């Protein structure tokens, strides 16, 4: 919660003021644009420019050397720009009606969506990077070949206590992914399939995070998997199509975030309070 308060305070101290109001008449989506998608892994030689990103956990196997890899080893960081539509630039109070994030997985997946947790965490930043300036092409910060594991930056935030979740096997994700297909056997699915995270906007921590994101204009998330990678190497993990991929097969798309707003009083027109440069 302190991080959220700091995020709102930063907007005010940067010279933002409340804008004029225009009433809304129905549920309205915030304008959300994917600005950065980055596969975060110690051996990613092309940071910020990959066509896909895999998600897996690292668990040492008997006889392995002692490495310093983080438990949540390969994951994807997503950063979105958030802007309120004109009809929500008003003074009446609003609520977040719903919020969801989705990505498309490659075809021929040979992991079992019914047995694997696809996890969504809000992204934390610091002390090396800040959310406002992080561009996705910076150097990797986190665990690698040398033990013990170093903390990551950016890092997944535990919903329970806002702590680092990269090495916490009991960390609570902010949502779990729901694949729109089921496992079909050894060959996997023949077409790309969508994985959807529905965020519980009635949870006060999640609601506060989304309100802070709207105020700051930036919303950052991390997609992980608990599918364990035994040793170095392996295949068959959830693999996300990235925005740099020029040949994503239809109907797949890069990851997207949807935030739906409505009036605090369902009987009244919707509107929005917006922070705008002074």
C-alpha positions as CSV (number, residue, x, y, z in Angstrom):
1,X,0.0,0.0,0.0
2,X,2.9,2.4,0.7
3,X,4.1,1.9,-2.8
4,X,0.7,2.8,-4.2
5,X,0.6,6.0,-2.0
6,X,4.1,6.9,-3.2
7,X,3.0,6.4,-6.8
8,X,0.0,8.7,-6.5
9,X,2.1,11.3,-4.6
10,X,4.7,11.3,-7.4
11,X,2.0,12.2,-9.9
12,X,1.0,15.2,-7.8
13,X,4.5,16.4,-7.1
14,X,5.3,16.2,-10.8
15,X,2.8,19.0,-11.5
16,X,-0.4,17.1,-12.3
17,X,-3.8,18.6,-11.7
18,X,-7.4,17.5,-12.0
19,X,-8.9,17.9,-15.5
20,X,-12.3,19.0,-16.6
21,X,-15.3,16.7,-16.5
22,X,-17.4,15.0,-19.2
23,X,-20.1,12.6,-17.9
24,X,-20.1,9.1,-19.3
25,X,-23.3,7.2,-20.0
26,X,-22.1,3.5,-19.9
27,X,-19.3,1.2,-18.9
28,X,-16.2,2.4,-20.7
29,X,-12.8,0.9,-21.2
30,X,-9.6,2.7,-20.3
31,X,-7.3,3.1,-23.3
32,X,-4.5,0.6,-22.7
33,X,-1.5,0.1,-25.0
34,X,1.3,-2.4,-24.6
35,X,4.5,-0.4,-24.5
36,X,7.1,-3.0,-23.4
37,X,7.2,-6.8,-23.3
38,X,10.4,-8.4,-22.1
39,X,11.4,-12.0,-21.6
40,X,13.3,-11.8,-18.3
41,X,16.0,-14.5,-18.0
42,X,19.7,-14.3,-17.2
43,X,20.7,-15.7,-20.6
44,X,18.5,-13.6,-22.9
45,X,20.9,-12.1,-25.4
46,X,18.3,-10.0,-27.1
47,X,16.4,-8.2,-24.3
48,X,13.3,-6.4,-25.5
49,X,13.4,-7.7,-29.0
50,X,12.5,-11.4,-28.8
51,X,9.5,-12.9,-30.7
52,X,8.4,-15.2,-27.9
53,X,9.0,-15.6,-24.2
54,X,8.8,-18.8,-22.2
55,X,7.8,-19.1,-18.5
56,X,9.2,-21.7,-16.1
57,X,10.5,-22.3,-12.6
58,X,13.9,-23.6,-11.7
59,X,14.4,-26.4,-9.2
60,X,17.8,-27.9,-8.8
61,X,18.1,-31.6,-9.5
62,X,20.2,-34.2,-7.7
63,X,23.8,-33.9,-8.9
64,X,23.4,-30.4,-10.3
65,X,26.1,-27.8,-9.5
66,X,25.0,-25.2,-6.9
67,X,23.6,-22.3,-9.0
68,X,22.0,-19.1,-8.0
69,X,19.0,-19.1,-10.3
70,X,15.7,-17.7,-8.9
71,X,12.8,-20.1,-8.5
72,X,10.7,-18.0,-10.9
73,X,13.4,-18.2,-13.5
74,X,12.0,-17.4,-16.9
75,X,9.1,-14.9,-17.0
76,X,7.6,-12.2,-19.1
77,X,7.3,-8.5,-18.0
78,X,4.5,-6.5,-19.5
79,X,4.3,-2.7,-19.3
80,X,1.2,-0.9,-20.4
81,X,0.4,2.8,-20.9
82,X,-3.1,3.6,-19.5
83,X,-5.2,6.6,-20.5
84,X,-8.8,7.5,-19.6
85,X,-11.1,8.3,-22.5
86,X,-12.6,11.9,-22.7
87,X,-16.0,10.8,-21.4
88,X,-14.3,9.7,-18.2
89,X,-12.4,13.0,-17.6
90,X,-15.1,14.1,-15.1
91,X,-15.5,14.8,-11.5
92,X,-18.0,12.1,-10.4
93,X,-16.5,9.1,-8.5
94,X,-15.9,6.0,-10.5
95,X,-15.2,2.3,-9.8
96,X,-13.3,-0.3,-11.6
97,X,-15.9,-2.7,-12.9
98,X,-13.5,-5.4,-14.1
99,X,-9.9,-6.0,-15.2
100,X,-8.3,-8.8,-17.2
101,X,-5.0,-9.5,-18.9
102,X,-4.5,-12.1,-21.6
103,X,-1.8,-13.6,-23.8
104,X,-1.7,-16.1,-26.6
105,X,0.4,-19.3,-26.3
106,X,2.1,-21.0,-29.2
107,X,0.5,-24.0,-30.9
108,X,1.8,-27.6,-30.2
109,X,2.0,-26.9,-26.5
110,X,3.0,-30.1,-24.7
111,X,2.3,-28.8,-21.2
112,X,-0.9,-29.5,-19.4
113,X,-3.0,-26.4,-18.7
114,X,-5.0,-28.4,-16.1
115,X,-1.9,-29.2,-14.1
116,X,0.3,-26.1,-14.5
117,X,-0.3,-22.8,-12.8
118,X,0.2,-19.7,-15.0
119,X,0.7,-16.9,-12.5
120,X,0.2,-13.2,-12.8
121,X,2.0,-10.8,-10.4
122,X,2.0,-7.0,-10.3
123,X,5.6,-5.9,-11.1
124,X,7.8,-4.2,-8.6
125,X,10.8,-2.0,-9.4
126,X,13.9,-1.0,-7.5
127,X,16.5,-0.3,-6.4
128,X,18.2,-0.4,-9.9
129,X,15.2,0.4,-12.1
130,X,12.0,2.5,-11.9
131,X,8.7,1.8,-13.5
132,X,8.5,5.2,-15.1
133,X,11.8,4.9,-17.0
134,X,12.2,1.2,-17.5
135,X,12.3,0.5,-21.3
136,X,12.7,-3.3,-21.4
137,X,16.2,-3.3,-23.0
138,X,18.2,-2.8,-19.8
139,X,20.6,-5.4,-18.4
140,X,19.3,-8.3,-16.4
141,X,19.2,-8.0,-12.6
142,X,18.7,-11.2,-10.6
143,X,20.1,-14.6,-9.9
144,X,22.3,-16.6,-12.2
145,X,25.1,-19.1,-12.2
146,X,26.6,-18.0,-8.9
147,X,24.8,-18.8,-5.6
148,X,23.0,-17.5,-3.6
149,X,20.3,-16.0,-5.8
150,X,20.2,-12.2,-6.1
151,X,16.9,-10.4,-5.9
152,X,15.4,-9.4,-9.2
153,X,14.6,-6.0,-10.6
154,X,11.9,-5.8,-11.9
155,X,10.4,-8.5,-9.7
156,X,7.0,-10.2,-9.0
157,X,5.2,-8.8,-6.0
158,X,3.5,-11.2,-3.5
159,X,-0.2,-10.2,-3.2
160,X,-0.2,-11.1,0.5
161,X,2.5,-8.7,1.7
162,X,4.0,-6.9,-1.3
163,X,7.3,-8.8,-0.8
164,X,9.6,-10.2,-3.5
165,X,8.1,-13.4,-5.0
166,X,10.8,-14.6,-7.3
167,X,12.2,-17.1,-4.7
168,X,9.0,-17.6,-2.6
169,X,7.4,-20.9,-3.6
170,X,4.4,-20.0,-1.4
171,X,3.9,-16.5,-2.8
172,X,0.3,-15.6,-3.7
173,X,-0.2,-14.5,-7.3
174,X,-2.6,-11.7,-8.2
175,X,-4.5,-14.0,-10.6
176,X,-4.2,-17.4,-12.2
177,X,-4.4,-17.9,-15.9
178,X,-7.4,-19.7,-17.4
179,X,-6.5,-21.3,-20.8
180,X,-9.4,-21.4,-23.3
181,X,-8.5,-24.9,-24.4
182,X,-7.4,-28.1,-22.6
183,X,-4.5,-30.4,-23.1
184,X,-5.0,-32.8,-26.1
185,X,-2.2,-35.3,-25.5
186,X,1.4,-35.7,-26.7
187,X,1.2,-33.4,-29.7
188,X,-0.5,-30.6,-27.8
189,X,-2.9,-28.1,-29.3
190,X,-2.8,-27.6,-33.0
191,X,-3.6,-23.9,-32.9
192,X,-2.5,-20.9,-30.7
193,X,-4.7,-20.6,-27.6
194,X,-5.5,-17.8,-25.3
195,X,-4.7,-17.6,-21.5
196,X,-6.9,-15.1,-19.6
197,X,-6.3,-13.7,-16.1
198,X,-9.4,-12.2,-14.5
199,X,-8.3,-9.8,-11.7
200,X,-10.5,-9.7,-8.6
201,X,-11.3,-6.0,-8.5
202,X,-13.2,-6.5,-5.2
203,X,-9.9,-7.3,-3.5
204,X,-8.8,-4.0,-1.9
205,X,-5.1,-4.4,-2.8
206,X,-5.8,-5.2,-6.4
207,X,-8.3,-2.3,-6.7
208,X,-5.9,0.1,-5.1
209,X,-3.1,-1.0,-7.5
210,X,-5.3,-0.5,-10.6
211,X,-6.4,2.9,-9.3
212,X,-2.8,3.9,-8.8
213,X,-1.9,2.6,-12.3
214,X,-4.7,4.7,-13.8
215,X,-3.4,7.8,-11.9
216,X,0.2,7.3,-13.0
217,X,-0.6,6.2,-16.6
218,X,1.5,3.0,-16.3
219,X,0.5,-0.6,-15.4
220,X,3.2,-3.3,-15.2
221,X,2.7,-7.0,-14.7
222,X,4.7,-10.2,-14.7
223,X,3.6,-13.6,-16.1
224,X,5.2,-16.7,-14.6
225,X,4.7,-20.4,-14.5
226,X,5.2,-23.0,-11.8
227,X,6.2,-25.6,-14.4
228,X,9.6,-26.7,-13.1
229,X,12.7,-26.8,-15.2
230,X,15.0,-29.6,-14.0
231,X,18.5,-28.5,-14.5
232,X,19.5,-26.3,-17.4
233,X,17.6,-26.9,-20.7
234,X,14.2,-28.3,-21.5
235,X,11.2,-27.7,-23.6
236,X,7.4,-27.7,-23.4
237,X,6.7,-24.5,-21.4
238,X,4.1,-21.9,-21.8
239,X,5.4,-19.6,-24.5
240,X,3.9,-16.1,-25.1
241,X,3.8,-14.3,-28.4
242,X,5.6,-11.0,-28.1
243,X,4.9,-7.7,-29.8
244,X,8.2,-7.9,-31.8
245,X,7.0,-11.1,-33.5
246,X,6.2,-10.2,-37.1
247,X,4.5,-13.5,-38.0
248,X,2.0,-14.2,-35.2
249,X,-0.6,-16.5,-36.7
250,X,-4.3,-15.3,-36.6
251,X,-6.2,-14.9,-34.3
252,X,-3.3,-14.6,-31.8
253,X,-2.0,-11.2,-30.8
254,X,0.5,-9.8,-28.3
255,X,-0.5,-9.5,-24.7
256,X,-3.3,-7.1,-23.8
257,X,-4.8,-5.6,-20.6
258,X,-8.4,-4.4,-20.3
259,X,-9.7,-2.1,-17.5
260,X,-13.5,-1.4,-17.5
261,X,-14.8,1.6,-15.5
262,X,-18.3,2.6,-14.4
263,X,-19.9,5.2,-12.2
264,X,-19.6,4.6,-8.5
265,X,-23.4,4.8,-8.4
266,X,-24.8,2.5,-11.0
267,X,-27.8,4.7,-11.4
268,X,-25.7,7.7,-12.3
269,X,-23.7,8.5,-15.4
270,X,-20.1,7.3,-15.3
271,X,-17.3,9.8,-15.1
272,X,-13.6,10.0,-14.2
273,X,-11.1,12.0,-12.3
274,X,-8.0,12.4,-14.4
275,X,-4.5,13.7,-13.6
276,X,-3.2,15.9,-16.3
277,X,-0.1,18.0,-16.7
278,X,-0.5,21.5,-15.2
